[in-house]
Each structure stands twice: as C-alpha cells, then as structure tokens.
C-alpha cells in the first residue's frame, strides 16, 4: 500500500486489491441502478425519469387545460436540468406515459404520433407535442406546500422532489416494470376505483387480511382489456406473496354470417402484445397446421381492435378452435407479477398487496401533516400581517403622520420614542367606534384610546404617558414587528377605506377558525385519516368507475381446456398417388394410379419414389444429415404439373440428399443406420417433426451419412457392407433410442455399410435379383452368416445383387 501520509503524494497515489476495487465499484453501480433507474418508489409509483418528466412539465406550466409544448423542448429541459441521460431514452419514457394502450391512466396528454398497439414507434420528438393530464396533476398536487422533500439536482444548481405527493396509488394504478442488477419488478395496472375502495377499507380496518382486500381488488385491470382466467386461489396467493402470474386471454365473440357460416372476431388482445406480431404468429400457425381448425386470419382494425378468424369448416366448435389458439399463439399470455419496489425510496422489498397500499397511505398521512404544518405557518404569517394592518387602520392618522414626516418610518413604526416630539395621552373612549382594548394601569371600566397627538388631550383625560416612554399604538402594548411594518409600508392607498378594514377583520376571524381546525387535525390521528378518506373519495369521483374511461376493462372467467383436434379430422379422406422425382420434385395425383405408369418429369430428371396414399396421411422424409421432416399429404401440390421442390416445403439444405420417403404409421418402429455402420431402433412416433426445420434423430459426423431407414418387421437384422460381406444377428441386440449415434452393426476394415434390413429368421432372408425374381435363403443356410453384432460377417451368398442392396 502507498503511504497516504506523504505530503508530496497526489490523490491518485494509492493502490488496493483489484478484487475489492471491482467489487466496490460494481456494488455502487448496482445500487445506483436499483435506486435511480429500475425500481419504482412504493409511495408515488414512479421511477426517477418519470418523476423528473412530470416535474419538468409542471415547471413549464403544461397543465391539462393549457397549451401543448414540443416534446423536444420537454425532453431537453428534463435532460439539462434533472436527468443527465440520453434524450431518446427520456422521450421514450415520456411517450410511454402518453400511450393509452400501455398505461391505464396516462400521465401525459400527447398530440401527434405517439405509437400504436401494432408496435409502431412514436414520431421524432420534434414532431410531437405534449402536456400533463389531470392524473399527473393529481400526483403533483401539494408540491408547493412543502408536502415532500426536495433534493439538489445532479449539478447542484436546482432542486427536484425526492418523491411526489401522489393523490392516488399510482404504483398499482399504472403498474411498473424494470430490470435492475440481481432483481427485477413487474407490476400490472389496476383500477383506481377498486384501489380507493381497498384503501378506505384499510383505513377503517388497519389489520385487514390480504384476502379481504381481494373483495375490492379482484385482479389487474389492463388498459387493453382482455379476460383473466387465473383461478381465484392463485390470484390470492400472488397478491399475498407479491410474486406470481396471471393468465390473460383475448376477448372474442362469435359473429354469425348467415346460412350456417360464422367467424370469430377478437375485439381485445392481451396486454403488451403487439397486434402486428400477433397477426404474423396466427399466419404462421395456419401455415404450419398447428391449429388445423383455423383457415384464415384478417386484420380489420381501425381505431378499435378487430381481428377476424375464419374456421376451416362451419362444423367446427368455436370453443375448441379458440382453445387450440390459446395454446399456440399470443391470444393467451401469462403476465408475471413481481412486486419488488423501493420502500421509503431506499430499501428494495418484494411487497404484498396490503404492504403496498399501506406504504401509500402512510405517505399520504405524512403529506397531509406536512401540508397542514405549511398551511399553519402561512396562516400565522398572515395573521401577523393582518394584526399590523388592523392596528394601522385604528391609528390611521398617526401611521400616515409617521410615514409622511419621519426619516425612517419603518423604525418609527417599530421602535420610535415619539413622546419626545408629540403630546400623547390615554383618554376614555367617547364611542364604540373608538374602541381599542384596555391597557395596563388604566381604568378598565371604560374604553380607552390614544389621544390625538396634534390636537392635544381631549376632555376626560385619565393618564398622561410619561416623558421618554416608547409609543403604543391603540390595540398594542408594544411596537409593530418587522413583518407588520413592511406590510403597512407596502399597503396601497386604495386600501385606506372603511370597507377594507372590515374585510381584514373578517379574514382574521376566518383564519383563526381555520388555524384552530388545523391544530386539531395535527393533534388527532383519527381526524387525519378522516381527511385522507375525504381526499380519496374526491379522487374516486374524478377517476373512478363513473368517470370517463374509469370503468373496469378486464374481465374474469374460468379457463376452459379443450383437446387438440388432429389435422386428419379436418381433411376429407381421398386416395392419392405420391410421386417424388430424383431431383426432389414432389406431387400428389388424384386416385390410386398404376405404379408402373409412365409420367412426365423435367429434363434430366426421373422417378424415384411412387406409392399410394390418402390425403389424411403424413409423410416422413429422412435426409442424409439424419434429420426427419414431416409433410402433410393434403398439402402436396396437384399432379397436373411437375410438382414443387421438397426443399420449398421443408428446410432441407441443398447439400443434403433424400434417403427415403414413406407414409407414417403410428406405433411402428424403424431401423436406422449410417454409412459408418452404426444404428439403432427408434419408435416412428418419435421422429415426427412439428416444424419446417425437421427433427434430428440419427447423429452422423462427416463424411458419414444416414443410409438406411426401414420398418422393423421380424426378429433378426441382416447387414451388408461395401465389401459384400453379410452379417445376420438378432434385432434384440440393438438398442431402442429416440436420438443418437447408435451402436456398431458390422465391423469394416475398409469401406462402409451398404444396406440393412429386418426379417423373421424362421422364414428366411429374401431379396430380389436384377431380373425381378425373389430369392430366399432358408434358416439352415443362414446359419453360416449368423454371428455376433459388430463382427465382420462372411461373403454374400451366390446370386446376391451386385449393388449390395436387399431390394434390386
């Protein structure tokens, strides 16, 4: 370590372990992210950037009833005065507060393009304008009344509020989301009317249970509507722990078209789902046949949402089709809840619903107390001024004389010994209008007033002020205060009328009554909660269910689960003949035509696969890369032309060859083998692919390729290599796997596997020779080639095909 006591050392002359240095700096960054960026404050529900945006708009006087200002001006002020980050980030945050589909109660009133539910971005900040909404003003109400603490901005030249007064529980009303370091938050929006009712109940019953609050807040209220299908027990547990999720579905209805035809119309989509991407997903579902009941999708939306879903047949059950769409598209989503917020703006904590509402109510009580004390100070100041003004009116001639002739009228009003220069005395009052108040040492049976300093002592003099006694204005035993003297000196001449005096007295009486009420309020906790309840009822009246846009939008329902309907159930069963050429062009001819019929192909092409099938069949293709691809026979092109390339229907790479093409049979097993001589048995149901990219089953490594795929039929396997050696062994020696490389079938010094097949040993092994004749080798003869798996085998029997395959 460097000697930091060295007087010649600079502030940079020190060292520390890298681990500690990195740890301390990362911790500082993490805390900054948690407290100043990602997590909202439980009291006002805002992150610093949102709070600064609203405060800057208030400073620009952008009230909800005033004019608009350019968004660029607002973002610039926020960045320059309070939030030293990028203007695009500030503008994006402000734009979200203006999006009615993103926040339940928008805090910014935007004019121009602020984005839409399709996912389009807002226009540039120089093209849009904004001002605050009434909801934003409710969050800022009381900011001038010392309701919250202010702190210096980033450069210390200005101050900004540490939290907003927040007239309603904005954290739950508009929700929040954010990702910090090691923690995150995600809170859905709720309905203000329900939140206020829950707060009122919590005020009356501070120890209310979480389940009781659910009688007022049944669940989230998303700005885009939808239907929550989460069970009530799960919702209760989510709000009790502060963690969980809600299943949210679109809102749809069946629209009759006449003559038995109908269609589904989606009018509300789940929260935070972009409509354009939803349409793309539905189109993909149609293309991949994940939901065979759906035939087409159209977007007929204007200002509202209207997505039309056409069924494949009018005999389809709407609930069944929608149930399949809920599982395979974003028409149903899960919205996670993680109520991780900053308590008192400092401590991150995952809170329950009750804890969040309690934090808001405690904040409102503190705001009420601070505003009341601020008002009390204002009243005391005003009462002091009023007292001075009233004294001035009662001694108007004397005050005018001081102001007119004295060199320092303020000091004269406060401290002057005017008995040296003016005659003075105290006399008994002659009328009620001259009433001031009894003074010490004076006859209290009558009313007293100061004598006229110019005319001298009138008759009825009781006492004369001794020489050198500081003057006393009528109604006061001491001089005026500094505040009172300033108020008198700043008083306008037009105020010197009798009516003004009466108004001052009336104002004083009103303020005294108000002051007494505030003192009672600060002394009584019950009165404070009564006042908070009144304020919440006003909020409910302004933003509640009876206000415009205040009614609940998200409904509740029980989730109905339906079984998937297979594609075959929606396709008419008709016979076809599948034809695939050597170059991979495939087509389906109507009916079962003769398999030896001559067909037309492209130049240089010819037939390779040709077999009878039905439109309800699914076809399996094995590529030389070991991947299986699935095709629906009903989707094959017609047989009038040359067909279409298989590579356009599935993602079959250009360098990959088609090994085999056949009809899928449920429950069957397949023998797979690579050219390297490895293989295994796989259930055919496990090789079905659900996507265009196929499903990897046989793992091969170049230069080896997939070579054999045959249905398992028998109890033995016959293998032949390029060296024309044949090996026969029980099929039980092969493992049954879903995917892998497999085990060694036959051993080779040079060359590779040519072909493999399965057969029943007792019936013998058969193959076709080039002439088309079938030859069979009986069990007795096969004993010569029978051996252990992975052995070399013996040379093939006489008459075995020269191409080393079991099918000529």
N, C-alpha and C positions, 0 to 999 in steps of 0.2 A: 504494500500500500504506500502511496506517496505521502510525504509529510505535509499535511494541510496546514500546519502551523508556520510553515516557511513564509516569511513576509514577502519574498520575491515570487511566490507561487501564484499563478493565474487561476481563475475559477475553473479552468479546464484541466488543471494538473491534478487529476485523481484517477484512480482505477478501481474496478470492482469485478467480481467474477461475472463472466458472460451469462451464466445461468440466472443469477439474481437480477442482472440488468434487464435481460429479456423478460423475465417473469414480472418484474415491477412495471415495465412499460406495457406489457400486454394486459396486465390487470388494470392499469389506468385506462387503456383503450376499451377494455371490456366494460368497465363501469361507466365510461362516457357513452358507449353505445346503449347500454341498458337504461341509463337515466335520462339521456338527452336526445335519443333518436327513436328507439324501437318500442319501448313500453309506454302506454298511456298512464296518466295520473288518474287514480280512482275517484278523485274529487270532481274534476271537470271533464274527464274522459278524453282529454286531448294530449297529443304529443307536442313537444316544443314548437315544431314547424307550424302546426295548425294554430296553436295559440298565438304565435307571432304574426301569422297571416291575419287573423281576426283583429288583433290589437293594431296592426298597421292600417287596416281598413277603417278602424274606428278613428285613428289619428287623422286619416284622410277625410273623415266625416262622410263616409259612404253608407249612410243609413238606408234602411229598407224602403223609405219613402222618398229618398233623394235621388240624385242622378248617378249614372254609371261612370266609371273611370277605366281607362285602358288596363288590361291585365298586366301588360309590360310595366306600367307605372307602379302597380301594386307589388309585383314580384321584385322590381328594382328597389323599392323602399324597404321591403322585408329583408332583402339581401344586404343592402347598405347599412341598415340601422340595427337589425336584430339577428339575422340568420346568415352567417358568413359561409354559405354553401352555394352550389350552382343554381343559377336562375331557372334552369329547366326542371330541376328537382322541386324547387319551390312552386313553379307554375303547375307541375303535375299534381302536387298535393292540393293546391287551390282548386284545380279543375275537378278533382275527385269530390271535393266538398260541394260542388255545384251539380253533380250528376245525380239526378233523381233515381236512377236505377242502381246506384252504388251506395248511397246513404239514405236512410229512412226519412230523416228531416234535414234537407240541405241547409248548410250554413252560409253558402254563397249563392247569390242570385246571378246567374250567368246570362250574358247576352251575346249570342253568336254560337259558333260550333264548339261545343264542349264535349264532343264524342257521343257515341250512342251504344246501344246494347249489342250491336253487331261486333263491337270490338274496335271500331274506328277511333283513331286518336283525335284529341282536340286540335283545333286550328292553332296556329302560332299565336303567342301572347300578344303580338302587335295587332292581331285581327279581332280579338275578343275583348269584351268589357265585363265588368262585374261590380257588384255592391253586396252589402250584407243582407241577410234575410232576418225576419222577425225572430227566428230561433237563435240566430247568432247574437242579436241584441239582447235576448234574454240571458245568454251566457255572460255577456259583458255588463249587465245591469248592476250598478253599485260600484263600479270601478273608480269613480270619482269620490267615493265616500269612505276611502280607507278600508274597503272590505277585505282586501288581500295585501300581502306583502309585495313590494317591488324590489327588484334587484338590478344592479348595473348590467348594461348590455355587454357585448363581447369586447368593446374597446373602452368602456367606462364613460362614454360621452352622453349616454341616455340611460333611462331606466325602462324596465319591462316588467309586467306582472309575473310572479312565480307560478300563479295559478289563477284561473278566472272564477268569479263568484258563482256562476253556473246555477241558474234558477231551476233547472230540471236535470235529472240524472243522465247526462249526455253519454256517459260510458256505455250504458246499456241501450239507450235510445238509438244511437247511431252505430254502436259497435266499434271494433278496432281490430287491427291485425298488424303484426310486426315480428321480425326475427332479430333477436339480439345475439350475444355471444353466450352460448350454452343454454339459452332459454328463448321461448317464443310466446306470443299471445295471439289469440284468435277468438273474438267475441262477436256473436251475431247481433243484428239490430233487434230492438223490441218496440212495443207500442207505448207511447208516453202515457196514455190514459190508464193503462194497466199498471205501469210503473208508479204513477202517482197514487193509485189506489193502494198498492202494496206499501208505499212509504207512509201513507196515512194510517194504515193498519199497524205498521211497525212503530209509529209514534204513540199510538194508543196502547200497544202491547209490545214493549221493548224486548221481551223474552219469547216472542213468537217463534214457532218452529219453522224450519225451511219448507216443510210440506204444506204448512198453512199459507205461505206466500204464493204457492202454486195455484191457490184458488183465485188469485188475482192476476198472476202471470203464468198462463198455461204453457208458454213457449215463445220462441222468437217470432218476430213479425218482419219478414223480409220485404224490402221495397219492391221486389219483382213478384211478390205474391207466392204462389205455389201452395203445396199441401204437405204438411209434416206428417209422416206416417210412423214416427218413432213411438214405441209403447210408453204409456204414462209412467211405468215404473222406471224405465231407463231415463226419461226426462228428469224425474225426481232425483235420481242418483247423480245425474250430470250436474244439476244445479246445487246439489248438496256438497259435492266434492270439488266443483269448479273445473272438472275435466270430463269429456265425453264427446258425443257426436249426435247429430240429428239426421235422420233420413228425410230428404226433401224431394218431392216429386213435382212434376209439372201439373198444371190444371188443364183438363181436357174435357171435351164433350163430344157426343155422337151427333152428327148432323145428317138428317135424312135427305136423300136426293130424289126420292120417288122411285116407283117400280122395284122396290126392294133394295135399291142401291143406297149406300151410305158411305160416309167418310168421317175420320176423326179430325177435330180441329183443336189444336193446342193454343190456348189463349194466355198462359203464363208459364214461363220457363224458370227453372231453379236459379237461385241467387248466384251471381258471379259466373254464370255460364254464358259464353259469347254465342249469340244466335247464329252467326255465320259458321262458326266451327261446329255447332250442333247440327246444322243442316249438312255439312260435309260428313260428319260422323254417321248421320242417318243414311246418306247416299252410299257410304261405304258398307253399312250394314246390309243394304239392298244388294249391292254388287257381290258381296261375299256370301250371301244367302244365310247369314247368321239368324235372321228373322224371316223365314220364308213366307210368313203371312203378309208381309209388307210389300206392296208392289211399287209405290211411288211416293215421293215427298215433294211438296211445293211450299215456297215461302211467299205468302200473300200479305205480309205485314206492311202496315203503313205507320201511323203514329202508334198504333197498338200492335200487339203480337198476334199473328195468325199463321200458324204452321199447319198445313193440310197433309194428312197421312191417308193414303189410299190403300185399302186392303186388296189382296190378290183375288179374293172371292167374296161375294156378299154373304156366303155361308160362314165366314169367319166370325168367331166371337170377339167383340171389341175388347173385353177384359183380358182375354187370352193374348191378343196381339199386343196390347199395351204392357201386359206383364212381361212379355219377352223383350219389348223395347226398353223397359225399365232396367233389365239386367244387362243389356248390350249397348246402351247409349247413355248420354248425359241427361236424358229426361228424368233420371233419378240420380241424385248425388248424395254424398254424406258430407255434411258440414261439421267440421270439428269445433269443439268449444274448449278453450284453454284460457281461463280467466286469470291470467298472470298479469298483475297490474302493480303500479307503484303506490304503496300506502303512504300518505302524507308526502308524496313526491320524492321519497327517498328509498324506501325498502320494497324490493320486489317480492310479491307473495301471490300464490295461487289462492284465490278467494272464492268462497261460496256466494250464492246469490244474496243471502242475508248480509254477509260481510261487506259486499259492495254497496248495497243500499244503506247500511249503517255508516259507512265511510262518507257517503254523500250527505246524509242527514247531519252527521257531526260537523261536516264542513259548512252546511247551511246555518247551523246554530252559531258557529264561530263568525260567519259572515254577518249574521244578524246582530251579534253582540258588538262587532267592530263598527258596523254602520250606525248602531244606536249610540255608541260612545262618540263617534264622529259627529252625529247629529246633536248630541248633548253639548259638545264643545262649541258647535256652531250656534246653538241656542244661547249658551252662556255669553258668548261674544256679542250676539245681537242684543241680548238683554242689557248688557253693559252699555252698548251704544244707545239703546232706547232710553235707559235711565238718564244718560247725559243729555239726550235731546229733550226729554221731558223737563229736566231742570232748566235747560236753555229757554224753553217756552215759558216757564214760570218766572224766569228772570230775564225776559227778552230785552228790556231796555238796558239793563246792566251789562248783558253779554254784548249788545251792539255797541255800547259805550267803550267796553274793553277792546273789542276788535277795531273800533274806529280810531281810538286815541292812543292805545298802548303800543310801545315799540315792539314788544314781544308778547303778542296776545296769547299764544299757547301757554307760556309760563305764567302769565297773569291769570289765565283761567284755572291753572292748576295750583299755583303756589303764592300768588301776589298778596302782600300785606296792604290792602287798599284803604285801610282805615287811616293811613297817614295822609292820604290825599283827598279822601272823601268822608263826609259825615255819614255815619251809619247808626243804626239802632234797630231795636226789635220792638214792634208795637203790636197791640192787639188787633186782630183782623176785623175789618168792617163788614165783610160779606163772605158768603160761602165760596164765591168765585176766587177769593184771595187765599183760600185755604192752602197751606203747605203741610206742616206737621209740627207738633210740639217740639221744642228744643230744651236741652238740659238747663236747669236753673230759671226756667220761665214758667209763669203761671199756666198750668195745663188746663184750666177750666175754659179758657177761650182759645181761639185760633190765633196764630202768630204769623208774621211775615216780616221781611226786611223792609226797612224804610227806604224811601226814595232818596238816593244819595245826592241829588241835586236840590230838590225842594226842601230838604231838611226833614226834621222829625215832625210828623203829624201829631195831632192831639191824641191823647191816650197812651203816651209813651210810658212803658214799664221799665225798660232797662236800656242802657246805652253800652255799646261794645267798647271795651277799654282800648286806649291807645296802644298800637302795636300788635293787636290780635289778628291772625290771618282771617280773611273774609270767609264767610259762609254763604253759599247760595241757598235760597229758600229750598227746603226739602233735603239739605245735606249738611252734615256736621263737619265734613272735610272737603278738600278740593276735588276737582274733577281728575279722572285718570287720564293717562296719555291717550288711550283709545277714544275716550269720550271727548277729549279736547280736539283730537283730529276730526272726529265726526261732526262736531259743532262748526269747526272752521271750514269743513268741506260741504256744509249744508247750503243748498241753493236758496236764493231769496224767495223764489216762488213757494217754498215750503213754509214760509213765515205766515201761515194763515191758520185761523182757528180750527178749521176742519182737519188740518194735518195733525194738530195736537190730539184731537180725539182719536184719530186713526192710530197714532203712536200708542196711546193708552190701550186701545183695543188690541193692537198687535202684541203689546206686552202681556196682556191678560191671556191671549191665546197661547203665547209661547210658554207662559208659566204653567198652563194646563198641560201642554204637550210635554214640557220638561218633567212634570210630576209623573206623567204616564210612562216616559222612557225610564225614569228611575225605578218605577215599579216593575217594568219589564226586565231590567237588568238584575233586579233583586229576586225575581221569581222565575224558576226554570219552567214551571207549568205554563206561565204566560208566554215564554219564549217558544215553546212547542206549539202553543195555540196560534201564535203569529206565523210560524213556519207552515202550519197546516193551512192557514188562510192563503199564504203565498202559493202553496202547491195547488190549491183549488183554483186560483186565478190562472196558473199555468195550464191546468186541465181544461179550463174554459177556453183558453186561447189555442191550445194544440191538441186537445183531447178528441174523443171519438166523434163529438158533434161538430168539430171544426172541419174545415175543408181539408181533405186528404188525411184526416186523423183516424178514420175507421180502420179496423184491423184488415190486413190484406191477405195474410197467410192463414189458411185453414188447417184443420186437423182431421185425420181419418185413420182407420186401421188398414194396415198393409195386407193386401190380398195376394197370395202367392199362387202362381199357375205353373203347370208343367209345360216344358218346351214341346212344340209340335214339330216333328221331323219334316224335312223337306219333302219326303216322299208322300206325305199325307196331303200335300197341296198340288201334286202333279198328277195329271191323268196318265194312267199306265198304258203305254203304247209300245209295240215292238219296233226296234230299230236295228240297223246293222252298222257297227262302228268300224270305220276304216281309217288306218293311220299309215302314212307313207314312210319310206326310208328316210326322207328329209324332215319328218316330223309334222306333216300337214294332216290334220285330223278333221273328220266329218262324220255325220250320222245320217244314214239313208233310211227312209221310211220303210217299215216292214222288215221281215227276215228274208233278204235276198240270198241267192245261191252264193256260197263262199268261193266257188271257183269261177264266178262271173268276171269277165274282163272289164276293168274300169279305166277311166282316163286319169292320167297324172301329168304333172308338169314335165317338161323336157328334162331328161336326166334323172328323173325320179321314178319310183316304182312302189308296189305294195310291200308292206311289212307285217302289219297286224290287221286282221279282219275277223270279226266274230259277231255273233248275235247277242243283243242285249235288250233292255227295256228302258224307257225314259226315266223310271224311278231308280235305276241303278246308279251307283257311284263307281267311278273308275279309278284305279290306282296305277300310278306311273313310278317306276324305280329308275332313278338316274345313276349314272356311273359314279357319281360322288357319294352314293349311299343314302341319298335323301328320297323320301317318298312324297309324291304330290297327289292331290285328290282333285278329280273333276266330276262334275255332275253331268250325267248323260243327257239330261234335259236341256243343258246349256250348250251342247255341241252345235256347231253350225250345220245347216242343212246339206243334203247330199247332192244338190243340183250343180254346185260348183266344185272347186278343188279343195274346199275347206279353208281352215285357218291354221297358222302355225301354233303348235302347242306352247311355244315359248311366249306367246302373247297372252295365254290364259293363265300360266303359272310362271313363277320367276325361275325358270330353268336356264342356267348360264349357257352361253354359246359353246363353251368348250366341253360341256357335259353331254354325253350320249344317253339316249333312252335305252335302258336294258330290257325292260319288259313293260307291257300294258295289259291289264286284265281287269275283270269285274270283281269288286269287293264282295266277299261272302262273310257275313258275320259269324263269329265263332271259329273260323278256320285258323289253321296255323301255317306259317310259311318257313321254308328253309332258305336262309340267306348265306351267301358265301362270296368271298372276294377272290380276286385273281391270285392273291398271296397264299391261298389255301386255308384261310380262316373263316369260320362261320358259326352260326347258332340257329336256334329255332325261336321265332317270335310270333305271338298271337296277332292275327291280322287286324283285330280291332285296335291294336295299339299303334299301328302305322298310319292311321287316318290323320291327315293334316287339316287344320282348321283355317290356315291362311295360305296365301299365294306362294309364300316363301318355302312351303313344304315342311317336312319333319325329318330331322337327321336320325337314322336308325342304325345303319351299318357304318362304323367308323373305318375309314380307309386312309392310308397315307401313300402319297405319290412315290413310286409310279403305279402302285396297286390301285385297282378299281373294283367297283361292285360288278359281279359277273353272273351270279346265279340267284334266282328268286323263283321257287317252285312251291306249290301247295304240298303240305305233308300228307302223304297217302300211303301208309304202310308202317312197317316196323324196322326197316333197315335203310341205310343210306349207301348209294353207290357213287363213287367219286372217280373221275378220270382226269389225268394230268396231260399236259402238252407232250410228255414223254410216252404217252399211250399206255401208261400203267393204270390198272383199275384196282380199287380197294373197296371192299364191302364190309360194313360194321353196323352194329345195332344203333338205331336212332336215339336210344336211351343214353348213349354216351355223349350226346350233345346237350349243352345247357339250354334252358328256355330263358330268354332275356328280352327286355324292352328296347335296349340300345347297348351297343358296344362293339368291340372288335371281334369277339367270339374266341373259339379255341381252334387249334390246328386240326384240319380234317385229314390231310395227306402230306407226307414228307417229300420234298423235292431237293435234288442236288442242283439241278438247273431247270429253267422253265417255270411254269406256273400251272394253276388249276384251269382246266378246260370246261368241265361241266360236272354237275352233280344232280342226283335225283333220288327219290324215295320210292320204295316198293315193299310189297309183302313177300318175305323170304320164302314162304311155303309155296307161293305161286310162281316164283322165279323172276328173273330180270329180263325185260323185253326192250328192244329198240327197233327202229326202222332203218332199213338199209337204203341206199340211194335209189333203188328201184321201187321203193314204197312198200316193200314186203316187211312184215313184222317177224322178228326172230326172238325166240325166248330161250333162255338158259335156265335149266331146272336147278332145284336146290342141290342136287348131288354134284352137278358140275360147278356150281358157285362156291362150293366149299374150298376150291383151290384159290379163290380170290378173297375169301373171307379172312379178316385179320383185325388187329387192334387199331383203334383210331390213332391217327398221326403216324402210321407206318407207311412204307413206300408202296406196297401193293405189288402186283405182278402184271405182266404184259397182257393187253386186252385179248379176249377170245377171237378166234378166227371169224372173219365176217363183220367185225365191229367197224362202224363208219369211220372213214378216213378223216373226217373233220372233228373227230373226238367229241361228239355230242350224242346224247341218248335219243335225240329226235333228229332224223335226217332231214 
